[in-house]
Amino acid sequence: MQMLANFAVVVVALLHILFLILEMFLWTKPTGRRIFGLSAEMAKSTAALAANQGLYNGFLAAGLIWGIALGAAGFHIKIFFLGCVIVAGIFGGFTAKKSILWIQALPGIIAIVLVLFANN
């Protein structure tokens, strides 16, 4: 069960690395604009905000990787960062785009449930 829980945490971390790449490096590129449904003008005018958001996603990924690297001692770190992922996903789902609930919050919820069950 611990291996499955760690796999789920890695998936969430990889998603947040992908979000970092999209928001920091691809936001104004055709791929980023298509994914986020942005015009070239809107992408350019919001690029700094997106890069800041991408950086925060990188911090979430780093925290999750740190928790995994610590093994059993990283339990509370994984719980904390997964909690942050879930809160950010719920907030984004209600304030920005509903799909964020499924893309960010749901994987975080699945991972946190698995981490909790693996450590009981």
N, C-alpha and C positions, 0 to 999 in steps of 0.2 A: 504494500500500500504506500509505503514511503517513496518508492521509486515512481509510482504513478503521480503522487502529490508533487514531487520535485519536477517531473516532466511537465505538469500543468503550470507550475511556477515559471519554468523555462519558456513555455509557450507565451505566457503573459509578458515576460521580459522581452522576448523576441518581437512581439507585437509593438511594444513601446519603443524598441529600437527602430522598427519600421516607421512608426509615427514620427520619431525624431527625424529620420531621413526625409520623409514626405514634407514635414513642416519646416525644416531648416534648409534643405537643399533642393527640393523639387517643387516648392510652393508656386514659384513663378514659371516653372517649366510646363510644357504641354501636359505631361503626365499628372503633375500636381493639380494643375487647373482643371483637368478633366475629372479627377477623383473628387475634388472638392467643389466642382461646379462653379468655377470662378472665371470671370472675364480677365483678360490681361491687365486691365486697369485696376480692377479690384485686387487681384493678386499682388500687383506692385505696391499698391497703397497699404496693404495689410501684411506685407512680408516681414517687417520687424516684429509685429505681434505674433505671427505664426512661428518665427524663429524662437521667440521667447517661450512659447508654448511647447515647441519641440524640445528645447533644452530641459524643461520640466519633465517631459516624458522620458528623456535620457536619465534623469535623476531617479525616476521610478524604476527603470530597468536596472540601473546600477544597484539600487537597494535590494531588489529581488535577487540579483546575482550574488550580492554580498551575503544575503541570508542563506542561499544554497551553499555557497562556499564554506560557510561556518558549520555545515552539517547540523547535528542535533542542537547545537548552541545557537543556531540561526532561526529557531522557531519564532521567537517574538519579532524578529526583524522581518521575516516573511509575512507574518500577520499584519504588522504595521503597514508595510508597503502595499500589500494586497488591499488592505482597508483604504489606503489613499487612492489606489486604482479604482476601487468600487465607488467611492465618493465622487471622484472626478468623472467617472463614467455616468453616474446618475445625474450629476449636475449638468454635464454636457448634453445628456439625452433630453433634459427638460429645457435647457436654455439655448442650445445650438441646433442639434439635429437628433431626431429620435433614434437613428441607427447607431448612435454612440452607445446606447444602452446595450445593444447586442454585440457590438464590436469590442467594447472596452469593459463595461460593467459585468456582463455575463461571464466572460472568461475569468475575470477576477473572482466572481462569486464561486464559480466551479472550483477554482484553484484553492480558495480559502477553505471551502468545505472539505476538500481532499486533505489539505494540510492539517486541519483540525482533527479529522478522523484518523489520519496516520499517526497522530501524536497522542492518541488516547489509549 
